[in-house]
Amino acid sequence: MTPQTDHTLVLGLGCDRGTALATLQEAVAQALQQLGASVNAVATLASIDLKADEPGLLSLALQLNCAIHFYPAAALAAVPVPNPSATVLRHTGTPSVSEAAALLAAGAPDHPAPPTALCLEKHKWRGADGKNATVSIARRISPAPPTPAARKARMTTPSPIPDAASTAGKIMLVGIGPGSEAHMTARARQAIQEADTVIGYVTYIKLVADLLEGKEIIRKSMTEELDRAVSALDAARQGKKVALISSGDAGVYGMAGPTYEVLFQAGWTPDDPVQVEIIPGASALNSCAALVGAPLTHDFCAISLSDLLTPWPTIARRLDAVAMADFVVALYNPKSGRRTRQIVEAQRLFLRHRRPDTPVAIVKSAYRRREQILFTTLDQMTEADIGMLTTVLIGNSNTFVRHGLMVTPRGYANKYDLEQGGDTRDGEKRGRSLSTGLLGWLDTLQAEHAEGLDIDTLAARHRLPADYIRSTLMEPVTATAVESEENA
Ligand code: SAH
């Protein structure tokens, strides 16, 4: 047992707007030093909700791999503290931020922490950036409060960690599907029912409201994704089963990736006592496609137009590549109040490669109360009502709309004459690659080359890179290759 595993300290933090991470780190290091404690003992950071977007504090929480809680001024003002300040009250509406936040975060909601629970009163530090940071430290109140003597002893001798297997929690990343109960999987419902704590974006929490009685609910805003993952790990380390809910599938622009990133940073490995389960759900592209017909029957891809975390040139290059390669595309996060031009740029890039009358379906709030479906075309799509709850499906060059259904052919018509009772077309065989499949195409290419067409002409004709054509021509079509294909 080493002090490194004793995650019991709660740090209350206050700081000026724009305080550098380095200043916060110095203040924290000094405060911990006064207690003779290591940063590994820190379980949670806490501050006032005015600071919920303070970059230094958020970076500090990430760096320490710990949760960060933000409290409203009124909640902080209600906590008796040793060092209230009139100046702090004037600026924030509470006489104490760091001391009160440390005490609040340390105490279970039904055990309001007494002021004596602070093990370090407000420590102030002015950094090289000229900004002030304050740190106060409390110890987390355990379910059975230790005697004062035991508490004092614990200050220097960390308590042994409980048996890992008996207290290990679990993180469940639950994809709840598009938003109607009927389209949520049985396992997703069960996972939410099993959970002690449910964390998610407010809208998703509302969608599963009927399952939540008696559970701890942590509602977070869209921009608090990492914070959500940190809260989940924190709760799981305390032995809780935590359901982190995402709409659609948790692995599609959802919480699965950020959660693993936070877990890896915290040193988590798959044999850690904290288990992770990802519960798949129908993503928006599955739901929206099902409502409009069968648009994804051939190769498709998803692109998010959100440039909050992805540079626009990256998004634009992907749009250009898939438009050129004739994928059916599902555009996620197509437009918001502030991001209105991205969809116009996407249209511009697509029109360079696709016909203006390419079918487009715009689906809003699929399987939710305000569901809306609109069929339009590539050149008209930006005139439609598009928002954050919309997915835009753009067809490929073969996609068509008939009787209000958007369909992308699977390719049967290339091989079978559907109007002649499904007979195979001339030169095609059932169960075999198309005559224009790889081997047939290689024969054509060899023949064209033998007729005297040079590599660049062939590259232009087949719309493929010249070096690819060259290396393909250099490799003869072997008998074994033909044979194995015949046997396939
Ligand atoms: N994890 C989610 C995607 C989250 S990104 C999933 O797998 O579906 C958020 C984007 O998803 C929205 O901007 C919208 O483009 C799409 N979306 C989510 N739910 C939707 C719904 N019910 N109807 C239409 N689009 C939806």
Residues whose N, C-alpha, C, O or C-beta is under 5 A from the ligand:
A	BS01	SAH	P178 G179 S246 S247 G248 D249 A250 V252 Y253 G254 A282 S283 A284 L331 Y332 N333 P334 V363 K364 S365 A366 M388 L389 T390 T391
